[in-house]
């Protein structure tokens, strides 16, 4: 039997719409651009440098597409000889423009599933990143009216979930965090006292992976977004 009258809290990127695949494609374009410009370096080392720069920038400027482009620029200065900068930086600018302006396509079944769920549950959006970037994605998605509350936070950690519980007046036992990231959606939500629904995405960012205790009865794993209708 379907549960009714619950608070369903949704992640955004790679739960409602594709996102990380755009970063993967930008990364591949960047590696190819370095090779074409004559920068002699191993692609694995380039990717490791990107990841290192990403994490440094996240600590100071948070998550976001423009922050990722900053990381690519930093890696260019680190790896490419100065004499090649005039060849590489214009390409990096093109890659950055494509990434920051790219539309995030809704994942299969998201729109009709949310529309039906909104008729019998309270829906909230809880995501991390840059406020303007994330709310812009939501506006373009056409889904905004379905959510009673939208929160964009710097990090989705246990403290952030505890604040959400208080500010949104959630009853933890009747509230479910729904997302694709073990590190940001599932494990900290459970630690804060919420229940969780894990919906894997094939392109979840590698740094969002963590072990999940599937023996925990508060966790439900579903194969796809539409399957939420069978539960809620």
Secondary structure as GFF3:
##gff-version 3
##sequence-region A 1 232
A	DSSP	beta_strand	7	10	.	.	.	ID=ss1
A	DSSP	alpha_helix	20	36	.	.	.	ID=ss2
A	DSSP	alpha_helix	43	61	.	.	.	ID=ss3
A	DSSP	alpha_helix	65	79	.	.	.	ID=ss4
A	DSSP	three_ten_helix	82	84	.	.	.	ID=ss5
A	DSSP	alpha_helix	85	101	.	.	.	ID=ss6
A	DSSP	alpha_helix	110	117	.	.	.	ID=ss7
A	DSSP	beta_strand	122	128	.	.	.	ID=ss8
A	DSSP	alpha_helix	131	141	.	.	.	ID=ss9
A	DSSP	three_ten_helix	144	146	.	.	.	ID=ss10
A	DSSP	beta_strand	149	153	.	.	.	ID=ss11
A	DSSP	alpha_helix	158	167	.	.	.	ID=ss12
A	DSSP	three_ten_helix	172	174	.	.	.	ID=ss13
A	DSSP	beta_strand	175	179	.	.	.	ID=ss14
A	DSSP	pi_helix	182	186	.	.	.	ID=ss15
A	DSSP	alpha_helix	187	191	.	.	.	ID=ss16
A	DSSP	beta_strand	195	199	.	.	.	ID=ss17
A	DSSP	three_ten_helix	206	208	.	.	.	ID=ss18
A	DSSP	beta_strand	219	222	.	.	.	ID=ss19
A	DSSP	three_ten_helix	225	227	.	.	.	ID=ss20
A	DSSP	alpha_helix	228	231	.	.	.	ID=ss21
###
